[in-house]
Amino acid sequence: MSNSDYIRLADAIAAEIANGTLKPGDRLPPQRRFAYEHKIAASTASRVFSELLRRGLVVGKWAEARSCRVSPGAARRRSANRVASG
């Protein structure tokens, strides 16, 4: 997987947040399951989460899956990021 592939996957999850598929408070799957489901290395899954965390779209620690959730203001931040970059 190239360096930009994790960005594309993070963008896809961000789009799910923006369109309401993932809502504030929704839990993300545990990191290893996420990696398995997307056929990526656990280290790449970690990079995806780090990118979502950097964007303010998720909160918590992915290693502790019970505490990793979509951030309460995530949809607003995603929309603002899209306007700023577009």
PDB file with SEQRES, HELIX, SHEET and CRYST1 records, atoms N, CA, C and O in Angstrom:
SEQRES   1 A   86  MET SER ASN SER ASP TYR ILE ARG LEU ALA ASP ALA ILE          
SEQRES   2 A   86  ALA ALA GLU ILE ALA ASN GLY THR LEU LYS PRO GLY ASP          
SEQRES   3 A   86  ARG LEU PRO PRO GLN ARG ARG PHE ALA TYR GLU HIS LYS          
SEQRES   4 A   86  ILE ALA ALA SER THR ALA SER ARG VAL PHE SER GLU LEU          
SEQRES   5 A   86  LEU ARG ARG GLY LEU VAL VAL GLY LYS TRP ALA GLU ALA          
SEQRES   6 A   86  ARG SER CYS ARG VAL SER PRO GLY ALA ALA ARG ARG ARG          
SEQRES   7 A   86  SER ALA ASN ARG VAL ALA SER GLY                              
HELIX    1 AA1 ASN A    3  ALA A   18  1                                  16    
HELIX    2 AA2 GLN A   31  HIS A   38  1                                   8    
HELIX    3 AA3 ALA A   42  ARG A   54  1                                  13    
HELIX    4 AA4 ALA A   65  SER A   67  5                                   3    
HELIX    5 AA5 ALA A   74  SER A   85  1                                  12    
CRYST1    1.000    1.000    1.000  90.00  90.00  90.00 P 1           1          
ATOM      1  N   MET A   1       0.852  -1.180   0.000  1.00  0.00           N  
ATOM      2  CA  MET A   1       0.000   0.000   0.000  1.00  0.00           C  
ATOM      3  C   MET A   1       0.893   1.237   0.000  1.00  0.00           C  
ATOM      4  O   MET A   1       1.830   1.339   0.793  1.00  0.00           O  
ATOM      5  N   SER A   2       0.598   2.159  -0.883  1.00  0.00           N  
ATOM      6  CA  SER A   2       1.417   3.364  -0.969  1.00  0.00           C  
ATOM      7  C   SER A   2       1.040   4.342   0.139  1.00  0.00           C  
ATOM      8  O   SER A   2       0.026   4.184   0.818  1.00  0.00           O  
ATOM      9  N   ASN A   3       1.883   5.353   0.300  1.00  0.00           N  
ATOM     10  CA  ASN A   3       1.644   6.351   1.336  1.00  0.00           C  
ATOM     11  C   ASN A   3       0.306   7.052   1.169  1.00  0.00           C  
ATOM     12  O   ASN A   3      -0.331   7.405   2.162  1.00  0.00           O  
ATOM     13  N   SER A   4      -0.126   7.257  -0.051  1.00  0.00           N  
ATOM     14  CA  SER A   4      -1.385   7.970  -0.266  1.00  0.00           C  
ATOM     15  C   SER A   4      -2.615   7.080  -0.089  1.00  0.00           C  
ATOM     16  O   SER A   4      -3.728   7.591   0.041  1.00  0.00           O  
ATOM     17  N   ASP A   5      -2.432   5.753  -0.083  1.00  0.00           N  
ATOM     18  CA  ASP A   5      -3.578   4.857   0.077  1.00  0.00           C  
ATOM     19  C   ASP A   5      -4.259   5.040   1.435  1.00  0.00           C  
ATOM     20  O   ASP A   5      -5.484   4.974   1.525  1.00  0.00           O  
ATOM     21  N   TYR A   6      -3.480   5.266   2.479  1.00  0.00           N  
ATOM     22  CA  TYR A   6      -4.110   5.449   3.786  1.00  0.00           C  
ATOM     23  C   TYR A   6      -4.902   6.753   3.814  1.00  0.00           C  
ATOM     24  O   TYR A   6      -5.905   6.854   4.522  1.00  0.00           O  
ATOM     25  N   ILE A   7      -4.459   7.752   3.049  1.00  0.00           N  
ATOM     26  CA  ILE A   7      -5.198   9.017   2.955  1.00  0.00           C  
ATOM     27  C   ILE A   7      -6.530   8.773   2.250  1.00  0.00           C  
ATOM     28  O   ILE A   7      -7.564   9.293   2.668  1.00  0.00           O  
ATOM     29  N   ARG A   8      -6.500   7.981   1.182  1.00  0.00           N  
ATOM     30  CA  ARG A   8      -7.748   7.684   0.466  1.00  0.00           C  
ATOM     31  C   ARG A   8      -8.735   6.948   1.362  1.00  0.00           C  
ATOM     32  O   ARG A   8      -9.936   7.217   1.318  1.00  0.00           O  
ATOM     33  N   LEU A   9      -8.239   6.029   2.168  1.00  0.00           N  
ATOM     34  CA  LEU A   9      -9.111   5.301   3.085  1.00  0.00           C  
ATOM     35  C   LEU A   9      -9.642   6.235   4.174  1.00  0.00           C  
ATOM     36  O   LEU A   9     -10.810   6.149   4.550  1.00  0.00           O  
ATOM     37  N   ALA A  10      -8.796   7.116   4.674  1.00  0.00           N  
ATOM     38  CA  ALA A  10      -9.245   8.108   5.659  1.00  0.00           C  
ATOM     39  C   ALA A  10     -10.293   9.030   5.035  1.00  0.00           C  
ATOM     40  O   ALA A  10     -11.273   9.387   5.689  1.00  0.00           O  
ATOM     41  N   ASP A  11     -10.092   9.414   3.779  1.00  0.00           N  
ATOM     42  CA  ASP A  11     -11.072  10.249   3.079  1.00  0.00           C  
ATOM     43  C   ASP A  11     -12.411   9.533   2.943  1.00  0.00           C  
ATOM     44  O   ASP A  11     -13.464  10.155   3.080  1.00  0.00           O  
ATOM     45  N   ALA A  12     -12.375   8.227   2.673  1.00  0.00           N  
ATOM     46  CA  ALA A  12     -13.610   7.453   2.540  1.00  0.00           C  
ATOM     47  C   ALA A  12     -14.377   7.421   3.859  1.00  0.00           C  
ATOM     48  O   ALA A  12     -15.601   7.548   3.873  1.00  0.00           O  
ATOM     49  N   ILE A  13     -13.661   7.251   4.960  1.00  0.00           N  
ATOM     50  CA  ILE A  13     -14.318   7.247   6.271  1.00  0.00           C  
ATOM     51  C   ILE A  13     -14.835   8.644   6.588  1.00  0.00           C  
ATOM     52  O   ILE A  13     -15.931   8.795   7.128  1.00  0.00           O  
ATOM     53  N   ALA A  14     -14.055   9.660   6.255  1.00  0.00           N  
ATOM     54  CA  ALA A  14     -14.507  11.041   6.462  1.00  0.00           C  
ATOM     55  C   ALA A  14     -15.787  11.317   5.678  1.00  0.00           C  
ATOM     56  O   ALA A  14     -16.675  12.017   6.165  1.00  0.00           O  
ATOM     57  N   ALA A  15     -15.884  10.769   4.469  1.00  0.00           N  
ATOM     58  CA  ALA A  15     -17.099  10.941   3.669  1.00  0.00           C  
ATOM     59  C   ALA A  15     -18.290  10.258   4.341  1.00  0.00           C  
ATOM     60  O   ALA A  15     -19.402  10.784   4.310  1.00  0.00           O  
ATOM     61  N   GLU A  16     -18.065   9.089   4.950  1.00  0.00           N  
ATOM     62  CA  GLU A  16     -19.143   8.403   5.676  1.00  0.00           C  
ATOM     63  C   GLU A  16     -19.607   9.238   6.867  1.00  0.00           C  
ATOM     64  O   GLU A  16     -20.788   9.220   7.216  1.00  0.00           O  
ATOM     65  N   ILE A  17     -18.697   9.956   7.481  1.00  0.00           N  
ATOM     66  CA  ILE A  17     -19.065  10.842   8.586  1.00  0.00           C  
ATOM     67  C   ILE A  17     -19.864  12.025   8.040  1.00  0.00           C  
ATOM     68  O   ILE A  17     -20.898  12.394   8.597  1.00  0.00           O  
ATOM     69  N   ALA A  18     -19.380  12.612   6.954  1.00  0.00           N  
ATOM     70  CA  ALA A  18     -20.039  13.778   6.370  1.00  0.00           C  
ATOM     71  C   ALA A  18     -21.447  13.471   5.872  1.00  0.00           C  
ATOM     72  O   ALA A  18     -22.345  14.304   5.992  1.00  0.00           O  
ATOM     73  N   ASN A  19     -21.644  12.256   5.305  1.00  0.00           N  
ATOM     74  CA  ASN A  19     -22.970  11.949   4.764  1.00  0.00           C  
ATOM     75  C   ASN A  19     -23.902  11.305   5.786  1.00  0.00           C  
ATOM     76  O   ASN A  19     -25.043  10.970   5.469  1.00  0.00           O  
ATOM     77  N   GLY A  20     -23.411  11.132   7.013  1.00  0.00           N  
ATOM     78  CA  GLY A  20     -24.273  10.626   8.073  1.00  0.00           C  
ATOM     79  C   GLY A  20     -24.281   9.119   8.242  1.00  0.00           C  
ATOM     80  O   GLY A  20     -24.962   8.607   9.131  1.00  0.00           O  
ATOM     81  N   THR A  21     -23.534   8.391   7.406  1.00  0.00           N  
ATOM     82  CA  THR A  21     -23.447   6.940   7.578  1.00  0.00           C  
ATOM     83  C   THR A  21     -22.838   6.616   8.935  1.00  0.00           C  
ATOM     84  O   THR A  21     -23.317   5.736   9.649  1.00  0.00           O  
ATOM     85  N   LEU A  22     -21.773   7.340   9.283  1.00  0.00           N  
ATOM     86  CA  LEU A  22     -21.196   7.267  10.633  1.00  0.00           C  
ATOM     87  C   LEU A  22     -21.605   8.532  11.363  1.00  0.00           C  
ATOM     88  O   LEU A  22     -21.393   9.641  10.873  1.00  0.00           O  
ATOM     89  N   LYS A  23     -22.187   8.359  12.527  1.00  0.00           N  
ATOM     90  CA  LYS A  23     -22.691   9.493  13.295  1.00  0.00           C  
ATOM     91  C   LYS A  23     -21.834   9.724  14.537  1.00  0.00           C  
ATOM     92  O   LYS A  23     -21.152   8.808  14.998  1.00  0.00           O  
ATOM     93  N   PRO A  24     -21.866  10.955  15.088  1.00  0.00           N  
ATOM     94  CA  PRO A  24     -21.131  11.215  16.328  1.00  0.00           C  
ATOM     95  C   PRO A  24     -21.483  10.182  17.396  1.00  0.00           C  
ATOM     96  O   PRO A  24     -22.654   9.891  17.638  1.00  0.00           O  
ATOM     97  N   GLY A  25     -20.462   9.644  18.020  1.00  0.00           N  
ATOM     98  CA  GLY A  25     -20.644   8.624  19.045  1.00  0.00           C  
ATOM     99  C   GLY A  25     -20.541   7.205  18.530  1.00  0.00           C  
ATOM    100  O   GLY A  25     -20.360   6.283  19.325  1.00  0.00           O  
ATOM    101  N   ASP A  26     -20.651   6.995  17.211  1.00  0.00           N  
ATOM    102  CA  ASP A  26     -20.504   5.656  16.648  1.00  0.00           C  
ATOM    103  C   ASP A  26     -19.083   5.150  16.904  1.00  0.00           C  
ATOM    104  O   ASP A  26     -18.110   5.899  16.822  1.00  0.00           O  
ATOM    105  N   ARG A  27     -18.999   3.875  17.211  1.00  0.00           N  
ATOM    106  CA  ARG A  27     -17.692   3.264  17.433  1.00  0.00           C  
ATOM    107  C   ARG A  27     -17.115   2.757  16.137  1.00  0.00           C  
ATOM    108  O   ARG A  27     -17.833   2.255  15.271  1.00  0.00           O  
ATOM    109  N   LEU A  28     -15.812   2.893  16.012  1.00  0.00           N  
ATOM    110  CA  LEU A  28     -15.100   2.284  14.894  1.00  0.00           C  
ATOM    111  C   LEU A  28     -14.731   0.866  15.299  1.00  0.00           C  
ATOM    112  O   LEU A  28     -14.601   0.581  16.490  1.00  0.00           O  
ATOM    113  N   PRO A  29     -14.559  -0.029  14.330  1.00  0.00           N  
ATOM    114  CA  PRO A  29     -14.161  -1.393  14.685  1.00  0.00           C  
ATOM    115  C   PRO A  29     -12.754  -1.385  15.271  1.00  0.00           C  
ATOM    116  O   PRO A  29     -11.985  -0.455  15.027  1.00  0.00           O  
ATOM    117  N   PRO A  30     -12.414  -2.414  16.039  1.00  0.00           N  
ATOM    118  CA  PRO A  30     -11.037  -2.506  16.552  1.00  0.00           C  
ATOM    119  C   PRO A  30     -10.041  -2.464  15.399  1.00  0.00           C  
ATOM    120  O   PRO A  30     -10.347  -2.895  14.287  1.00  0.00           O  
ATOM    121  N   GLN A  31      -8.853  -1.944  15.672  1.00  0.00           N  
ATOM    122  CA  GLN A  31      -7.835  -1.740  14.645  1.00  0.00           C  
ATOM    123  C   GLN A  31      -7.532  -3.002  13.854  1.00  0.00           C  
ATOM    124  O   GLN A  31      -7.445  -2.948  12.627  1.00  0.00           O  
ATOM    125  N   ARG A  32      -7.371  -4.122  14.517  1.00  0.00           N  
ATOM    126  CA  ARG A  32      -7.033  -5.351  13.789  1.00  0.00           C  
ATOM    127  C   ARG A  32      -8.168  -5.818  12.887  1.00  0.00           C  
ATOM    128  O   ARG A  32      -7.931  -6.283  11.772  1.00  0.00           O  
ATOM    129  N   ARG A  33      -9.400  -5.694  13.371  1.00  0.00           N  
ATOM    130  CA  ARG A  33     -10.540  -6.087  12.534  1.00  0.00           C  
ATOM    131  C   ARG A  33     -10.659  -5.145  11.334  1.00  0.00           C  
ATOM    132  O   ARG A  33     -10.913  -5.587  10.214  1.00  0.00           O  
ATOM    133  N   PHE A  34     -10.472  -3.834  11.578  1.00  0.00           N  
ATOM    134  CA  PHE A  34     -10.489  -2.849  10.503  1.00  0.00           C  
ATOM    135  C   PHE A  34      -9.448  -3.210   9.442  1.00  0.00           C  
ATOM    136  O   PHE A  34      -9.742  -3.197   8.247  1.00  0.00           O  
ATOM    137  N   ALA A  35      -8.234  -3.533   9.885  1.00  0.00           N  
ATOM    138  CA  ALA A  35      -7.164  -3.911   8.961  1.00  0.00           C  
ATOM    139  C   ALA A  35      -7.552  -5.158   8.167  1.00  0.00           C  
ATOM    140  O   ALA A  35      -7.366  -5.211   6.951  1.00  0.00           O  
ATOM    141  N   TYR A  36      -8.088  -6.154   8.859  1.00  0.00           N  
ATOM    142  CA  TYR A  36      -8.483  -7.400   8.198  1.00  0.00           C  
ATOM    143  C   TYR A  36      -9.583  -7.135   7.171  1.00  0.00           C  
ATOM    144  O   TYR A  36      -9.512  -7.626   6.045  1.00  0.00           O  
ATOM    145  N   GLU A  37     -10.595  -6.365   7.553  1.00  0.00           N  
ATOM    146  CA  GLU A  37     -11.724  -6.088   6.663  1.00  0.00           C  
ATOM    147  C   GLU A  37     -11.306  -5.312   5.417  1.00  0.00           C  
ATOM    148  O   GLU A  37     -11.888  -5.488   4.347  1.00  0.00           O  
ATOM    149  N   HIS A  38     -10.299  -4.457   5.558  1.00  0.00           N  
ATOM    150  CA  HIS A  38      -9.851  -3.646   4.428  1.00  0.00           C  
ATOM    151  C   HIS A  38      -8.619  -4.224   3.734  1.00  0.00           C  
ATOM    152  O   HIS A  38      -8.069  -3.625   2.810  1.00  0.00           O  
ATOM    153  N   LYS A  39      -8.196  -5.412   4.205  1.00  0.00           N  
ATOM    154  CA  LYS A  39      -7.037  -6.103   3.614  1.00  0.00           C  
ATOM    155  C   LYS A  39      -5.798  -5.216   3.593  1.00  0.00           C  
ATOM    156  O   LYS A  39      -5.112  -5.092   2.578  1.00  0.00           O  
ATOM    157  N   ILE A  40      -5.533  -4.604   4.743  1.00  0.00           N  
ATOM    158  CA  ILE A  40      -4.362  -3.749   4.909  1.00  0.00           C  
ATOM    159  C   ILE A  40      -3.597  -4.187   6.144  1.00  0.00           C  
ATOM    160  O   ILE A  40      -4.122  -4.924   6.979  1.00  0.00           O  
ATOM    161  N   ALA A  41      -2.366  -3.738   6.259  1.00  0.00           N  
ATOM    162  CA  ALA A  41      -1.558  -4.038   7.438  1.00  0.00           C  
ATOM    163  C   ALA A  41      -2.078  -3.248   8.637  1.00  0.00           C  
ATOM    164  O   ALA A  41      -2.661  -2.175   8.480  1.00  0.00           O  
ATOM    165  N   ALA A  42      -1.862  -3.785   9.824  1.00  0.00           N  
ATOM    166  CA  ALA A  42      -2.282  -3.085  11.047  1.00  0.00           C  
ATOM    167  C   ALA A  42      -1.609  -1.719  11.145  1.00  0.00           C  
ATOM    168  O   ALA A  42      -2.209  -0.764  11.637  1.00  0.00           O  
ATOM    169  N   SER A  43      -0.372  -1.626  10.682  1.00  0.00           N  
ATOM    170  CA  SER A  43       0.328  -0.340  10.729  1.00  0.00           C  
ATOM    171  C   SER A  43      -0.343   0.688   9.811  1.00  0.00           C  
ATOM    172  O   SER A  43      -0.376   1.878  10.127  1.00  0.00           O  
ATOM    173  N   THR A  44      -0.873   0.230   8.685  1.00  0.00           N  
ATOM    174  CA  THR A  44      -1.597   1.136   7.790  1.00  0.00           C  
ATOM    175  C   THR A  44      -2.914   1.559   8.422  1.00  0.00           C  
ATOM    176  O   THR A  44      -3.309   2.720   8.314  1.00  0.00           O  
ATOM    177  N   ALA A  45      -3.590   0.640   9.074  1.00  0.00           N  
ATOM    178  CA  ALA A  45      -4.827   0.977   9.783  1.00  0.00           C  
ATOM    179  C   ALA A  45      -4.545   2.027  10.848  1.00  0.00           C  
ATOM    180  O   ALA A  45      -5.345   2.938  11.059  1.00  0.00           O  
ATOM    181  N   SER A  46      -3.415   1.895  11.509  1.00  0.00           N  
ATOM    182  CA  SER A  46      -3.018   2.871  12.520  1.00  0.00           C  
ATOM    183  C   SER A  46      -2.817   4.250  11.892  1.00  0.00           C  
ATOM    184  O   SER A  46      -3.185   5.265  12.482  1.00  0.00           O  
ATOM    185  N   ARG A  47      -2.236   4.281  10.704  1.00  0.00           N  
ATOM    186  CA  ARG A  47      -2.035   5.557  10.003  1.00  0.00           C  
ATOM    187  C   ARG A  47      -3.376   6.179   9.602  1.00  0.00           C  
ATOM    188  O   ARG A  47      -3.537   7.399   9.656  1.00  0.00           O  
ATOM    189  N   VAL A  48      -4.335   5.342   9.201  1.00  0.00           N  
ATOM    190  CA  VAL A  48      -5.673   5.840   8.862  1.00  0.00           C  
ATOM    191  C   VAL A  48      -6.280   6.523  10.092  1.00  0.00           C  
ATOM    192  O   VAL A  48      -6.779   7.645  10.008  1.00  0.00           O  
ATOM    193  N   PHE A  49      -6.228   5.830  11.230  1.00  0.00           N  
ATOM    194  CA  PHE A  49      -6.795   6.404  12.446  1.00  0.00           C  
ATOM    195  C   PHE A  49      -6.074   7.691  12.835  1.00  0.00           C  
ATOM    196  O   PHE A  49      -6.715   8.669  13.219  1.00  0.00           O  
ATOM    197  N   SER A  50      -4.745   7.695  12.737  1.00  0.00           N  
ATOM    198  CA  SER A  50      -3.983   8.899  13.088  1.00  0.00           C  
ATOM    199  C   SER A  50      -4.406  10.081  12.222  1.00  0.00           C  
ATOM    200  O   SER A  50      -4.494  11.210  12.704  1.00  0.00           O  
ATOM    201  N   GLU A  51      -4.665   9.821  10.956  1.00  0.00           N  
ATOM    202  CA  GLU A  51      -5.118  10.879  10.052  1.00  0.00           C  
ATOM    203  C   GLU A  51      -6.503  11.387  10.452  1.00  0.00           C  
ATOM    204  O   GLU A  51      -6.750  12.593  10.451  1.00  0.00           O  
ATOM    205  N   LEU A  52      -7.402  10.466  10.793  1.00  0.00           N  
ATOM    206  CA  LEU A  52      -8.751  10.872  11.232  1.00  0.00           C  
ATOM    207  C   LEU A  52      -8.673  11.656  12.537  1.00  0.00           C  
ATOM    208  O   LEU A  52      -9.413  12.620  12.733  1.00  0.00           O  
ATOM    209  N   LEU A  53      -7.789  11.247  13.415  1.00  0.00           N  
ATOM    210  CA  LEU A  53      -7.584  11.951  14.683  1.00  0.00           C  
ATOM    211  C   LEU A  53      -7.032  13.346  14.422  1.00  0.00           C  
ATOM    212  O   LEU A  53      -7.485  14.317  15.029  1.00  0.00           O  
ATOM    213  N   ARG A  54      -6.059  13.453  13.523  1.00  0.00           N  
ATOM    214  CA  ARG A  54      -5.483  14.751  13.173  1.00  0.00           C  
ATOM    215  C   ARG A  54      -6.542  15.708  12.626  1.00  0.00           C  
ATOM    216  O   ARG A  54      -6.507  16.909  12.894  1.00  0.00           O  
ATOM    217  N   ARG A  55      -7.475  15.165  11.864  1.00  0.00           N  
ATOM    218  CA  ARG A  55      -8.551  15.985  11.292  1.00  0.00           C  
ATOM    219  C   ARG A  55      -9.647  16.318  12.299  1.00  0.00           C  
ATOM    220  O   ARG A  55     -10.536  17.119  12.013  1.00  0.00           O  
ATOM    221  N   GLY A  56      -9.580  15.703  13.473  1.00  0.00           N  
ATOM    222  CA  GLY A  56     -10.601  15.958  14.488  1.00  0.00           C  
ATOM    223  C   GLY A  56     -11.887  15.186  14.261  1.00  0.00           C  
ATOM    224  O   GLY A  56     -12.932  15.550  14.799  1.00  0.00           O  
ATOM    225  N   LEU A  57     -11.820  14.116  13.465  1.00  0.00           N  
ATOM    226  CA  LEU A  57     -13.026  13.367  13.128  1.00  0.00           C  
ATOM    227  C   LEU A  57     -13.312  12.220  14.086  1.00  0.00           C  
ATOM    228  O   LEU A  57     -14.444  11.742  14.155  1.00  0.00           O  
ATOM    229  N   VAL A  58     -12.307  11.776  14.823  1.00  0.00           N  
ATOM    230  CA  VAL A  58     -12.495  10.712  15.810  1.00  0.00           C  
ATOM    231  C   VAL A  58     -11.829  11.124  17.118  1.00  0.00           C  
ATOM    232  O   VAL A  58     -10.949  11.984  17.152  1.00  0.00           O  
ATOM    233  N   VAL A  59     -12.269  10.491  18.175  1.00  0.00           N  
ATOM    234  CA  VAL A  59     -11.670  10.704  19.490  1.00  0.00           C  
ATOM    235  C   VAL A  59     -11.374   9.347  20.104  1.00  0.00           C  
ATOM    236  O   VAL A  59     -12.000   8.348  19.750  1.00  0.00           O  
ATOM    237  N   GLY A  60     -10.426   9.314  21.019  1.00  0.00           N  
ATOM    238  CA  GLY A  60     -10.120   8.081  21.735  1.00  0.00           C  
ATOM    239  C   GLY A  60      -8.855   7.432  21.234  1.00  0.00           C  
ATOM    240  O   GLY A  60      -8.086   8.020  20.473  1.00  0.00           O  
ATOM    241  N   LYS A  61      -8.657   6.206  21.678  1.00  0.00           N  
ATOM    242  CA  LYS A  61      -7.486   5.424  21.296  1.00  0.00           C  
ATOM    243  C   LYS A  61      -7.972   4.175  20.582  1.00  0.00           C  
ATOM    244  O   LYS A  61      -8.767   3.404  21.120  1.00  0.00           O  
ATOM    245  N   TRP A  62      -7.486   3.987  19.368  1.00  0.00           N  
ATOM    246  CA  TRP A  62      -7.967   2.856  18.578  1.00  0.00           C  
ATOM    247  C   TRP A  62      -7.555   1.528  19.184  1.00  0.00           C  
ATOM    248  O   TRP A  62      -8.264   0.531  19.044  1.00  0.00           O  
ATOM    249  N   ALA A  63      -6.428   1.508  19.849  1.00  0.00           N  
ATOM    250  CA  ALA A  63      -5.989   0.261  20.494  1.00  0.00           C  
ATOM    251  C   ALA A  63      -6.997  -0.167  21.559  1.00  0.00           C  
ATOM    252  O   ALA A  63      -7.120  -1.350  21.876  1.00  0.00           O  
ATOM    253  N   GLU A  64      -7.710   0.807  22.099  1.00  0.00           N  
ATOM    254  CA  GLU A  64      -8.782   0.538  23.053  1.00  0.00           C  
ATOM    255  C   GLU A  64     -10.090   0.796  22.319  1.00  0.00           C  
ATOM    256  O   GLU A  64     -10.695   1.858  22.469  1.00  0.00           O  
ATOM    257  N   ALA A  65     -10.521  -0.169  21.529  1.00  0.00           N  
ATOM    258  CA  ALA A  65     -11.640   0.023  20.598  1.00  0.00           C  
ATOM    259  C   ALA A  65     -12.896   0.573  21.266  1.00  0.00           C  
ATOM    260  O   ALA A  65     -13.673   1.286  20.631  1.00  0.00           O  
ATOM    261  N   ARG A  66     -13.096   0.255  22.520  1.00  0.00           N  
ATOM    262  CA  ARG A  66     -14.307   0.736  23.181  1.00  0.00           C  
ATOM    263  C   ARG A  66     -14.332   2.256  23.311  1.00  0.00           C  
ATOM    264  O   ARG A  66     -15.399   2.848  23.469  1.00  0.00           O  
ATOM    265  N   SER A  67     -13.158   2.888  23.245  1.00  0.00           N  
ATOM    266  CA  SER A  67     -13.129   4.330  23.438  1.00  0.00           C  
ATOM    267  C   SER A  67     -12.902   5.111  22.150  1.00  0.00           C  
ATOM    268  O   SER A  67     -12.778   6.335  22.198  1.00  0.00           O  
ATOM    269  N   CYS A  68     -12.845   4.451  21.015  1.00  0.00           N  
ATOM    270  CA  CYS A  68     -12.644   5.138  19.743  1.00  0.00           C  
ATOM    271  C   CYS A  68     -13.998   5.393  19.098  1.00  0.00           C  
ATOM    272  O   CYS A  68     -14.700   4.464  18.698  1.00  0.00           O  
ATOM    273  N   ARG A  69     -14.345   6.658  19.007  1.00  0.00           N  
ATOM    274  CA  ARG A  69     -15.659   7.035  18.479  1.00  0.00           C  
ATOM    275  C   ARG A  69     -15.531   8.202  17.508  1.00  0.00           C  
ATOM    276  O   ARG A  69     -14.526   8.914  17.486  1.00  0.00           O  
ATOM    277  N   VAL A  70     -16.574   8.376  16.709  1.00  0.00           N  
ATOM    278  CA  VAL A  70     -16.655   9.544  15.840  1.00  0.00           C  
ATOM    279  C   VAL A  70     -16.843  10.760  16.740  1.00  0.00           C  
ATOM    280  O   VAL A  70     -17.663  10.744  17.659  1.00  0.00           O  
ATOM    281  N   SER A  71     -16.088  11.795  16.471  1.00  0.00           N  
ATOM    282  CA  SER A  71     -16.107  13.018  17.273  1.00  0.00           C  
ATOM    283  C   SER A  71     -17.463  13.726  17.153  1.00  0.00           C  
ATOM    284  O   SER A  71     -18.075  13.713  16.085  1.00  0.00           O  
ATOM    285  N   PRO A  72     -17.934  14.344  18.250  1.00  0.00           N  
ATOM    286  CA  PRO A  72     -19.232  15.035  18.221  1.00  0.00           C  
ATOM    287  C   PRO A  72     -19.350  16.094  17.127  1.00  0.00           C  
ATOM    288  O   PRO A  72     -20.427  16.240  16.549  1.00  0.00           O  
ATOM    289  N   GLY A  73     -18.296  16.833  16.822  1.00  0.00           N  
ATOM    290  CA  GLY A  73     -18.361  17.869  15.799  1.00  0.00           C  
ATOM    291  C   GLY A  73     -17.784  17.444  14.467  1.00  0.00           C  
ATOM    292  O   GLY A  73     -17.461  18.293  13.636  1.00  0.00           O  
ATOM    293  N   ALA A  74     -17.648  16.149  14.248  1.00  0.00           N  
ATOM    294  CA  ALA A  74     -16.948  15.640  13.068  1.00  0.00           C  
ATOM    295  C   ALA A  74     -17.597  16.064  11.754  1.00  0.00           C  
ATOM    296  O   ALA A  74     -16.887  16.464  10.831  1.00  0.00           O  
ATOM    297  N   ALA A  75     -18.887  15.992  11.644  1.00  0.00           N  
ATOM    298  CA  ALA A  75     -19.551  16.317  10.377  1.00  0.00           C  
ATOM    299  C   ALA A  75     -19.322  17.784  10.015  1.00  0.00           C  
ATOM    300  O   ALA A  75     -19.104  18.107   8.847  1.00  0.00           O  
ATOM    301  N   ARG A  76     -19.369  18.661  10.995  1.00  0.00           N  
ATOM    302  CA  ARG A  76     -19.122  20.081  10.718  1.00  0.00           C  
ATOM    303  C   ARG A  76     -17.681  20.291  10.272  1.00  0.00           C  
ATOM    304  O   ARG A  76     -17.429  21.049   9.336  1.00  0.00           O  
ATOM    305  N   ARG A  77     -16.719  19.618  10.943  1.00  0.00           N  
ATOM    306  CA  ARG A  77     -15.310  19.768  10.576  1.00  0.00           C  
ATOM    307  C   ARG A  77     -15.062  19.232   9.170  1.00  0.00           C  
ATOM    308  O   ARG A  77     -14.316  19.839   8.402  1.00  0.00           O  
ATOM    309  N   ARG A  78     -15.671  18.116   8.828  1.00  0.00           N  
ATOM    310  CA  ARG A  78     -15.477  17.517   7.496  1.00  0.00           C  
ATOM    311  C   ARG A  78     -16.000  18.474   6.435  1.00  0.00           C  
ATOM    312  O   ARG A  78     -15.343  18.680   5.414  1.00  0.00           O  
ATOM    313  N   SER A  79     -17.157  19.055   6.654  1.00  0.00           N  
ATOM    314  CA  SER A  79     -17.714  19.991   5.686  1.00  0.00           C  
ATOM    315  C   SER A  79     -16.823  21.213   5.544  1.00  0.00           C  
ATOM    316  O   SER A  79     -16.603  21.687   4.430  1.00  0.00           O  
ATOM    317  N   ALA A  80     -16.310  21.730   6.645  1.00  0.00           N  
ATOM    318  CA  ALA A  80     -15.429  22.901   6.601  1.00  0.00           C  
ATOM    319  C   ALA A  80     -14.138  22.584   5.875  1.00  0.00           C  
ATOM    320  O   ALA A  80     -13.644  23.409   5.107  1.00  0.00           O  
ATOM    321  N   ASN A  81     -13.577  21.389   6.106  1.00  0.00           N  
ATOM    322  CA  ASN A  81     -12.349  20.984   5.430  1.00  0.00           C  
ATOM    323  C   ASN A  81     -12.572  20.876   3.935  1.00  0.00           C  
ATOM    324  O   ASN A  81     -11.704  21.254   3.147  1.00  0.00           O  
ATOM    325  N   ARG A  82     -13.730  20.363   3.537  1.00  0.00           N  
ATOM    326  CA  ARG A  82     -14.026  20.190   2.119  1.00  0.00           C  
ATOM    327  C   ARG A  82     -14.128  21.564   1.433  1.00  0.00           C  
ATOM    328  O   ARG A  82     -13.625  21.736   0.323  1.00  0.00           O  
ATOM    329  N   VAL A  83     -14.768  22.531   2.078  1.00  0.00           N  
ATOM    330  CA  VAL A  83     -14.905  23.874   1.509  1.00  0.00           C  
ATOM    331  C   VAL A  83     -13.545  24.541   1.411  1.00  0.00           C  
ATOM    332  O   VAL A  83     -13.236  25.171   0.400  1.00  0.00           O  
ATOM    333  N   ALA A  84     -12.715  24.409   2.462  1.00  0.00           N  
ATOM    334  CA  ALA A  84     -11.404  25.047   2.485  1.00  0.00           C  
ATOM    335  C   ALA A  84     -10.472  24.472   1.440  1.00  0.00           C  
ATOM    336  O   ALA A  84      -9.669  25.202   0.859  1.00  0.00           O  
ATOM    337  N   SER A  85     -10.566  23.171   1.191  1.00  0.00           N  
ATOM    338  CA  SER A  85      -9.647  22.554   0.239  1.00  0.00           C  
ATOM    339  C   SER A  85     -10.180  22.552  -1.184  1.00  0.00           C  
ATOM    340  O   SER A  85      -9.419  22.313  -2.121  1.00  0.00           O  
ATOM    341  N   GLY A  86     -11.465  22.812  -1.367  1.00  0.00           N  
ATOM    342  CA  GLY A  86     -12.066  22.727  -2.697  1.00  0.00           C  
ATOM    343  C   GLY A  86     -12.128  24.021  -3.328  1.00  0.00           C  
ATOM    344  O   GLY A  86     -12.607  24.136  -4.456  1.00  0.00           O  
TER     345      GLY A  86                                                      
END                                                                             
